[in-house]
Amino acid sequence: MKPTTLNPWFVVQKFYPCAHCKAENFGQIQFYFMPEDRPGLFTTDRKRAAIFMSLQSAARVAQSEAAEVRALLTEEDVQEFGR
């Protein structure tokens, strides 16, 4: 199974600005993941990112974490996350 425009997959991501950079647009994007031993966290490792099949689930997590939802529409989008 792979994502399509009619059945997208989702990741939750958050932009963390660089604390010591002078320009406002520098920083890093981190992705929500779910380790087995504690509640969800954020990581820069795209291969550990949680992939959601439901927009409702991704939106619920994004809202609770002050993050945003990104839709994955193609197989190439998913390859970025090592799947």
N, C-alpha and C positions, 0 to 999 in steps of 0.2 A: 504494500500500500504506500502511496506517496501523496503529497499535498497537491491540490489543484485550486483554481480560483473559486470553484464551487464548494470545496472542502479543504480550506486552509488549515495549517498548523500554526501554533503561536509560541512565542517566547516572551518572557518578561525581562525587560532591560531597564537600566538606570544609568544616567550620565553623572559621573562624579568629576567635578572640576578639579583641576590641579591646584593645590593649595599654595604652591610657591611659584606658579607661573603668572606672568603679568597680563597676558592676553586672556580675555574671558572665555574664548572658545577652545582652549586647551584643556584636556582632561582625558578620561577613559570611560568606555562603556563597559558596564559589568552586567552579568546575566544571572538571573535567579536559578538556583539549583537546590535540590533537596537531599542533603546527606542523610544517611540512615540513622545516625545517632543524635541528631538535634534538629531544631526547626530550620526552615529554609534560610539560605544565605545568598550572597552575591559573589561572583567570581569573574575574573577576566578570561578564564579558560572556556572558550566556546564549546568545547567537547563535553563539558560537565553541565551545560545549560539544560534546564528542564524544558521539554517540549510538551506543550499542551495541545490536546485535540479539540478542546472546547473553549470557545471565546469566553463563556461565562466563568470558567475556572481561572483562566488567565487574567481576566478583568478583576476578579475578586482578589487575587494575589497582588496585582498591580496597584489596586486601590489601597490595600492594607500596607503596602511597602512604599507608597508615593513614587511609583515607577510607571512605565508605559508598556503597552502591548505592541509587539511587532508581529505582523502576519507573514508567514512563510508560504509562498504560493507555488513554487516550483521545486523540482528535485535539486536544482542548483542551489537554491536558498538553503535547503536542508544540509547539503554537503558542507557548507560553511561550518556547521555544527557537528561534523564528524558522523553523520548518520546516512 
